[in-house]
Amino acid sequence: DSGVTQTPKHLITATGQRVTLRCSPRSGDLSVYWYQQSLDQGLQFLIQYYNGEERAKGNILERFSAQQFPDLHSELNLSSLELGDSALYFCASSPGAQVVVEAFFGQGTRLTVV
Amino acid sequence: AQSVSQHNHHVILSEAASLELGCNYSYGGTVNLFWYVQYPGQHLQLLLKYFSGDPLVKGIKGFEAEFIKSKFSFNLRKPSVQWSDTAEYFCAVNAQQDTDKLIFGTGTRLQVFP
């Protein structure tokens, strides 16, 4: 158990809908990272938050947004869903703004868009 | 921009065979390098990491990796694989000047048969 909790584990939704994925980082970790894992694209960095502020942005679509709350949990919002958004979404956390030491990953949320 | 290439997408071995998974990155500056492993149905876990010093890094479960700066490579090795090593292996890099982003390769799926 990495200490990073993601909910829900599985999500099935229709095209055009909006979903919210939730991540609770390890106790004391200030940074949260979101990744998308799909069969054809591999593991893609989406976005990082540090202590409530957006810190780094990767290949995140405009239809996607994220935030980190004062209690440090984070939510990834995916809207106007398309079939191609079906993937495993991972959250990771690390102690600081830098991932030099190690990033700890959650179990992921498997999103299926039908 | 940083990128990571893992040329072996799928590797199939028999138990006791030796393993080498390739990882090349593109970035001219100083980097931190990681190998993560994802066992079936589980989250990504750190296998080993390199920040500085001895370019031959030993990780958990008998894995090691060698950083060859001139080749921009960080190949993962194990002398004798076991069935329990069946998993997906991800190489990752972050630049020491831009440590917020952990850039992953697309992964190598390893299947070990008894």
Chai-1 contact restraints between the chains, C-beta under 6 A:
chainA,res_idxA,chainB,res_idxB,connection_type,confidence,min_distance_angstrom,max_distance_angstrom,comment,restraint_id
A,S2,B,H43,contact,1.0,0.0,6.0,A-B,restraint_1
A,G42,B,T106,contact,1.0,0.0,6.0,A-B,restraint_2
A,G42,B,G107,contact,1.0,0.0,6.0,A-B,restraint_3
A,L43,B,F104,contact,1.0,0.0,6.0,A-B,restraint_4
A,F45,B,K101,contact,1.0,0.0,6.0,A-B,restraint_5
A,Q48,B,D100,contact,1.0,0.0,6.0,A-B,restraint_6
A,R55,B,D100,contact,1.0,0.0,6.0,A-B,restraint_7
A,A56,B,D100,contact,1.0,0.0,6.0,A-B,restraint_8
A,A56,B,K101,contact,1.0,0.0,6.0,A-B,restraint_9
A,Q98,B,T99,contact,1.0,0.0,6.0,A-B,restraint_10
A,V99,B,N94,contact,1.0,0.0,6.0,A-B,restraint_11
A,V99,B,T99,contact,1.0,0.0,6.0,A-B,restraint_12
A,V99,B,L102,contact,1.0,0.0,6.0,A-B,restraint_13
A,V100,B,N32,contact,1.0,0.0,6.0,A-B,restraint_14
A,V100,B,T99,contact,1.0,0.0,6.0,A-B,restraint_15
A,E102,B,L46,contact,1.0,0.0,6.0,A-B,restraint_16
A,A103,B,L102,contact,1.0,0.0,6.0,A-B,restraint_17
A,F105,B,H43,contact,1.0,0.0,6.0,A-B,restraint_18
A,F105,B,L44,contact,1.0,0.0,6.0,A-B,restraint_19
A,G106,B,H43,contact,1.0,0.0,6.0,A-B,restraint_20
A,Q107,B,H43,contact,1.0,0.0,6.0,A-B,restraint_21
